[in-house]
Amino acid sequence: MELLERTLGSIGVPDAASALACRRRLDSLTKPQGSLGMLEEIAVKFAGITGKVPPDVRDKAVLVMAGDHGVTAEGVSAFPSEVTVQMALNFLREGAAINVLARHAGARVVVTDVGMAGDLDHPGLRIDKVRNGTSNMSVGPAMTGEEAIACIEAGIRAARDEIARGTRLIGTGDMGIGNTSASTAILAAAGGMPVSSVTGRGTGLDDAGVRKKIDVIERALLVNRPDPSDPLDILAKVGGFEIGAIAGSILGAAAARVPVVVDGFISTAGALIASRLCPRVLDFMIASHLSEEPGHRAALDLMGLEPILRMKMRLGEGTGAALSFHLIDASIRILTEMATFEDAGVSGRSS
């Protein structure tokens, strides 16, 4: 608990002077003011986060948190739970979609085992395991309160270690069969939403599978009755170790004034937990894309976040975050490489 409390206490507010200096620089460039839309908004936000103009986001990493879910015993996923370890190994061997997209964006992929049901021996794997998978949330709490804190602190450590080695832009990622069920439960509990309105197909359930998934999530909420005003209680009752670790990585990055690019639905569930623990953390996040999972838009709306991409993606892993890195790089290049009206000898806006 000490690490979590210390981290929460270290999260400040954006640097208004740097954000203003960035805006003035953008307004001096050879274009109508604000005409590059979100590209300009990203640059200004990142200047405020980092306190630098231009912000330095050259060193990037996607932090993929991996964990398993006891609720898979209820048949809520089209894939068996052993796929979590198998895909984690695929990440480490650089054969997954996240590896391709991160490599293309010049970013590292860092995989952390915070709660996989199986153990994996690989030199590239970070191990900060809370337990070998959560308990079945449909019959009782997914984890204890102490374990909820432990997985958040594992995420804080992962972000802290990456930042110490020079990372200046973090993307969130996940791996965990069954984690759309946990994320949906978190959203329903935190937002007071009907489970049926925010439940999707996850890894590819058919209509009968979705109906079953809704029933299981509703049962989990009825059995556990998570307190909507207590994010730690929500995480403990119906969450996942990797979701808590994602929340921790966001908090850890914000405490160090490093921007965080939030991936899809699972990452956004983690971001929702983080924002309920410390609302100031929202100023340090940017939403990468809008997932095809129906609960994703609702979760983003709860936090007032607007995604920069809509690509009809629903993979997770951090793929949307890695893809959005290109637009972030473009926003900084506009700031640093585009000529001003004075430089170009172009007449500025008439007064």
C-alpha positions as CSV (number, residue, x, y, z in Angstrom):
1,M,0.0,0.0,0.0
2,E,2.9,2.3,0.7
3,L,4.0,2.4,-3.0
4,L,0.5,3.1,-4.2
5,E,-0.1,5.9,-1.7
6,R,3.3,7.4,-2.5
7,T,2.5,7.3,-6.3
8,L,-0.9,8.8,-5.9
9,G,0.6,11.6,-3.9
10,S,3.2,12.3,-6.6
11,I,0.7,12.9,-9.4
12,G,0.5,16.6,-10.1
13,V,-1.1,18.7,-12.8
14,P,0.0,19.6,-16.3
15,D,2.4,22.5,-16.8
16,A,0.2,25.3,-18.1
17,A,3.1,27.4,-19.2
18,S,4.5,24.7,-21.4
19,A,1.1,23.9,-22.9
20,L,0.6,27.6,-23.7
21,A,4.1,27.9,-25.2
22,C,3.3,24.9,-27.4
23,R,0.0,26.4,-28.5
24,R,1.7,29.7,-29.4
25,R,4.3,27.9,-31.4
26,L,1.6,26.0,-33.3
27,D,-0.4,29.2,-33.9
28,S,2.8,30.7,-35.5
29,L,3.1,28.0,-38.1
30,T,2.1,28.4,-41.8
31,K,-1.5,27.2,-41.4
32,P,-4.8,28.5,-40.1
33,Q,-4.9,28.3,-36.3
34,G,-6.2,24.9,-35.1
35,S,-6.5,23.5,-38.6
36,L,-4.6,20.3,-37.8
37,G,-7.1,19.5,-35.2
38,M,-6.2,16.6,-32.9
39,L,-2.6,16.6,-34.1
40,E,-2.3,20.0,-32.4
41,E,-4.2,18.9,-29.4
42,I,-1.9,16.0,-28.8
43,A,1.2,18.2,-29.0
44,V,-0.3,20.7,-26.6
45,K,-1.3,18.0,-24.1
46,F,2.0,16.3,-24.2
47,A,3.8,19.6,-23.7
48,G,1.7,20.1,-20.6
49,I,2.4,16.6,-19.4
50,T,6.2,16.6,-19.9
51,G,6.8,20.3,-19.2
52,K,8.8,20.5,-22.5
53,V,8.4,22.2,-25.8
54,P,8.7,20.2,-27.9
55,P,7.9,17.1,-25.8
56,D,10.4,14.3,-26.1
57,V,8.5,11.0,-26.9
58,R,11.2,9.3,-29.0
59,D,11.7,6.4,-26.6
60,K,8.5,4.3,-26.5
61,A,7.4,1.1,-24.9
62,V,4.2,-0.9,-24.8
63,L,3.7,-2.5,-21.4
64,V,1.8,-5.7,-21.9
65,M,0.3,-7.1,-18.6
66,A,-0.7,-10.8,-18.6
67,G,-3.0,-12.6,-16.2
68,D,-5.6,-15.3,-16.1
69,H,-9.2,-15.3,-14.9
70,G,-11.0,-18.0,-12.9
71,V,-14.3,-17.0,-14.6
72,T,-13.2,-18.8,-17.7
73,A,-14.5,-22.0,-16.0
74,E,-18.0,-20.6,-16.8
75,G,-17.4,-20.8,-20.6
76,V,-17.3,-17.0,-21.2
77,S,-14.5,-17.2,-23.8
78,A,-14.2,-18.8,-27.2
79,F,-10.5,-19.7,-26.3
80,P,-9.2,-21.9,-23.4
81,S,-7.2,-20.2,-20.6
82,E,-3.9,-21.9,-21.6
83,V,-3.8,-19.5,-24.6
84,T,-2.7,-16.7,-22.2
85,V,0.7,-18.3,-21.6
86,Q,1.0,-19.4,-25.2
87,M,0.4,-15.9,-26.5
88,A,2.7,-14.4,-23.9
89,L,5.4,-16.6,-25.3
90,N,4.4,-15.5,-28.8
91,F,4.9,-11.9,-27.7
92,L,8.4,-12.7,-26.3
93,R,9.3,-14.4,-29.6
94,E,8.1,-11.3,-31.4
95,G,5.5,-13.1,-33.5
96,A,2.3,-11.3,-32.5
97,A,0.4,-8.3,-34.0
98,I,1.7,-6.1,-31.1
99,N,5.3,-7.0,-32.0
100,V,4.7,-6.1,-35.7
101,L,3.0,-2.7,-34.9
102,A,5.4,-1.8,-32.1
103,R,8.4,-2.6,-34.2
104,H,7.0,-0.4,-37.0
105,A,6.5,2.4,-34.6
106,G,10.0,2.1,-33.1
107,A,8.7,0.9,-29.7
108,R,9.7,-1.9,-27.4
109,V,7.2,-4.5,-26.1
110,V,7.6,-5.4,-22.4
111,V,5.6,-8.3,-21.1
112,T,4.9,-8.7,-17.4
113,D,3.4,-11.8,-15.8
114,V,1.2,-10.5,-13.0
115,G,-1.1,-13.4,-12.8
116,M,-0.9,-16.1,-15.5
117,A,-2.3,-19.5,-14.5
118,G,0.8,-21.1,-15.9
119,D,4.5,-20.3,-15.3
120,L,6.7,-19.3,-18.2
121,D,10.5,-19.4,-18.2
122,H,11.9,-16.8,-20.7
123,P,14.7,-14.3,-20.2
124,G,12.6,-11.5,-21.7
125,L,9.7,-11.9,-19.3
126,R,9.2,-9.6,-16.3
127,I,7.7,-11.6,-13.5
128,D,5.8,-9.8,-10.8
129,K,3.1,-12.4,-10.1
130,V,0.4,-11.9,-7.6
131,R,-1.1,-15.3,-8.0
132,N,-1.7,-18.0,-10.7
133,G,-4.9,-16.5,-12.0
134,T,-7.9,-14.9,-10.2
135,S,-10.7,-16.8,-8.6
136,N,-14.0,-17.3,-10.3
137,M,-15.8,-14.0,-9.8
138,S,-19.2,-15.6,-10.5
139,V,-19.1,-17.4,-7.2
140,G,-17.0,-15.0,-5.0
141,P,-14.4,-12.2,-5.2
142,A,-11.8,-12.5,-8.0
143,M,-9.1,-11.5,-5.5
144,T,-8.5,-10.2,-2.0
145,G,-8.1,-6.5,-1.2
146,E,-4.4,-7.1,-0.6
147,E,-4.0,-8.7,-4.0
148,A,-5.8,-5.8,-5.7
149,I,-3.2,-3.4,-4.2
150,A,-0.4,-5.9,-5.1
151,C,-1.3,-6.0,-8.8
152,I,-1.6,-2.2,-9.0
153,E,1.8,-1.9,-7.4
154,A,3.2,-4.4,-9.9
155,G,2.1,-2.1,-12.7
156,I,3.6,0.9,-11.0
157,R,7.0,-0.9,-10.8
158,A,6.8,-1.9,-14.4
159,A,6.3,1.8,-15.5
160,R,8.9,3.0,-13.0
161,D,11.5,0.6,-14.3
162,E,10.9,1.5,-18.0
163,I,11.0,5.2,-17.3
164,A,14.3,4.7,-15.4
165,R,15.8,3.2,-18.6
166,G,14.7,6.2,-20.6
167,T,11.2,5.5,-21.9
168,R,9.3,8.7,-22.5
169,L,6.0,7.4,-23.9
170,I,4.1,4.4,-22.6
171,G,1.4,2.4,-24.3
172,T,-0.8,0.0,-22.3
173,G,-1.5,-3.6,-23.4
174,D,-3.0,-6.8,-22.1
175,M,-3.2,-10.5,-22.4
176,G,-5.7,-12.6,-20.5
177,I,-8.3,-15.0,-21.7
178,G,-11.6,-14.0,-20.0
179,N,-10.6,-10.4,-19.4
180,T,-13.4,-8.8,-21.4
181,S,-15.8,-10.4,-18.9
182,A,-13.9,-8.8,-16.0
183,S,-13.6,-5.4,-17.8
184,T,-17.4,-5.5,-18.5
185,A,-18.1,-6.2,-14.9
186,I,-15.8,-3.3,-13.8
187,L,-17.6,-0.9,-16.2
188,A,-21.1,-2.0,-15.1
189,A,-20.1,-1.7,-11.5
190,A,-18.4,1.7,-11.8
191,G,-20.9,3.2,-14.2
192,G,-24.1,1.7,-13.0
193,M,-24.8,0.3,-16.5
194,P,-26.9,-2.7,-17.5
195,V,-24.6,-5.6,-18.3
196,S,-26.5,-6.4,-21.4
197,S,-25.8,-3.0,-22.9
198,V,-22.0,-3.2,-22.5
199,T,-21.2,-6.9,-23.2
200,G,-19.5,-7.9,-26.4
201,R,-18.3,-11.0,-28.2
202,G,-14.8,-10.8,-26.8
203,T,-12.6,-13.3,-28.7
204,G,-15.5,-14.3,-30.9
205,L,-18.5,-15.7,-29.0
206,D,-21.7,-16.5,-30.9
207,D,-25.1,-15.2,-29.8
208,A,-25.6,-18.0,-27.3
209,G,-22.2,-17.4,-25.9
210,V,-22.9,-13.7,-25.4
211,R,-26.1,-14.5,-23.6
212,K,-24.2,-16.8,-21.3
213,K,-21.5,-14.2,-20.7
214,I,-24.1,-11.7,-19.7
215,D,-25.6,-14.1,-17.2
216,V,-22.3,-14.9,-15.7
217,I,-21.3,-11.2,-15.3
218,E,-24.7,-10.4,-13.8
219,R,-24.3,-13.2,-11.4
220,A,-20.8,-12.0,-10.4
221,L,-22.2,-8.5,-9.7
222,L,-25.1,-9.9,-7.6
223,V,-22.8,-12.3,-5.6
224,N,-20.1,-9.7,-4.9
225,R,-22.0,-6.4,-4.8
226,P,-18.9,-4.2,-5.5
227,D,-19.1,-0.7,-4.1
228,P,-19.3,1.7,-7.1
229,S,-17.6,4.4,-5.1
230,D,-14.6,2.2,-4.2
231,P,-12.3,1.4,-7.1
232,L,-10.2,-1.1,-5.1
233,D,-13.3,-2.9,-4.1
234,I,-14.5,-3.1,-7.7
235,L,-11.1,-4.4,-8.8
236,A,-11.0,-7.0,-6.0
237,K,-14.5,-8.3,-6.5
238,V,-14.7,-8.5,-10.3
239,G,-11.4,-7.4,-11.8
240,G,-8.2,-9.1,-13.0
241,F,-4.6,-8.9,-12.1
242,E,-3.5,-7.6,-15.5
243,I,-6.3,-4.9,-15.3
244,G,-5.0,-3.8,-12.0
245,A,-1.5,-3.7,-13.3
246,I,-2.6,-1.6,-16.2
247,A,-4.1,0.9,-13.8
248,G,-0.8,0.9,-11.9
249,S,1.3,1.5,-15.0
250,I,-0.9,4.5,-15.8
251,L,-0.5,5.9,-12.3
252,G,3.3,5.3,-12.3
253,A,3.7,7.0,-15.6
254,A,1.6,10.0,-14.5
255,A,3.6,10.4,-11.3
256,A,6.8,10.6,-13.5
257,R,5.1,13.1,-16.0
258,V,5.3,10.6,-18.8
259,P,2.3,10.4,-21.3
260,V,0.3,7.2,-21.4
261,V,-1.5,6.0,-24.5
262,V,-4.4,3.8,-23.5
263,D,-5.2,0.9,-25.8
264,G,-8.7,-0.8,-26.1
265,F,-11.4,-2.0,-23.8
266,I,-9.3,-3.9,-21.3
267,S,-6.8,-1.1,-20.9
268,T,-9.6,1.4,-20.6
269,A,-11.1,-0.7,-17.7
270,G,-7.7,-0.3,-16.1
271,A,-7.7,3.4,-16.9
272,L,-11.1,3.7,-15.3
273,I,-9.8,2.1,-12.0
274,A,-6.8,4.5,-12.1
275,S,-9.0,7.5,-12.7
276,R,-11.2,6.6,-9.8
277,L,-8.2,6.3,-7.5
278,C,-6.8,9.7,-8.7
279,P,-8.9,11.8,-11.1
280,R,-5.8,13.9,-11.9
281,V,-4.4,11.0,-13.9
282,L,-6.8,11.7,-16.7
283,D,-4.7,14.7,-17.7
284,F,-1.8,12.3,-18.5
285,M,-3.7,9.9,-20.7
286,I,-4.7,9.8,-24.3
287,A,-7.1,7.2,-25.8
288,S,-5.7,5.5,-28.8
289,H,-8.7,4.0,-30.6
290,L,-12.3,3.0,-30.3
291,S,-12.7,-0.7,-29.9
292,E,-15.5,-2.7,-31.4
293,E,-16.4,-3.9,-27.9
294,P,-19.7,-2.1,-27.1
295,G,-18.5,-1.2,-23.6
296,H,-15.5,0.7,-24.8
297,R,-17.3,3.9,-25.8
298,A,-19.2,3.9,-22.5
299,A,-16.0,3.6,-20.6
300,L,-14.3,6.4,-22.5
301,D,-17.3,8.6,-22.0
302,L,-17.2,8.0,-18.3
303,M,-13.7,9.5,-18.3
304,G,-14.3,12.2,-20.9
305,L,-11.7,10.7,-23.3
306,E,-11.9,11.0,-27.1
307,P,-10.1,8.3,-29.1
308,I,-7.9,9.4,-31.9
309,L,-8.5,6.4,-34.2
310,R,-11.5,4.2,-35.2
311,M,-10.1,1.1,-37.0
312,K,-12.8,-1.5,-36.1
313,M,-10.1,-3.3,-34.0
314,R,-10.8,-5.5,-31.0
315,L,-7.6,-7.4,-30.5
316,G,-6.1,-5.8,-27.4
317,E,-2.4,-6.5,-26.7
318,G,-1.6,-2.8,-27.1
319,T,-2.1,-2.8,-30.9
320,G,-4.2,0.4,-30.9
321,A,-1.7,2.2,-28.8
322,A,1.2,1.2,-31.0
323,L,-0.7,2.2,-34.1
324,S,-1.4,5.6,-32.6
325,F,2.3,6.2,-31.9
326,H,2.6,7.2,-35.5
327,L,0.1,10.1,-35.2
328,I,1.8,11.2,-32.0
329,D,5.2,11.3,-33.8
330,A,3.5,13.3,-36.6
331,S,2.1,15.8,-34.1
332,I,5.6,16.4,-32.7
333,R,7.1,16.7,-36.2
334,I,4.6,19.3,-37.1
335,L,5.7,21.3,-34.0
336,T,9.4,21.0,-34.8
337,E,9.7,20.8,-38.6
338,M,7.0,23.1,-40.0
339,A,8.0,26.7,-40.9
340,T,6.5,29.7,-39.1
341,F,4.9,32.5,-41.1
342,E,8.0,34.6,-40.4
343,D,10.4,31.9,-41.4
344,A,8.6,31.3,-44.7
345,G,7.9,34.9,-45.5
346,V,4.2,34.2,-45.7
347,S,1.7,36.8,-44.7
348,G,0.0,36.0,-41.4
349,R,-3.6,36.3,-40.4
350,S,-5.1,39.8,-40.9
351,S,-6.0,41.6,-37.7
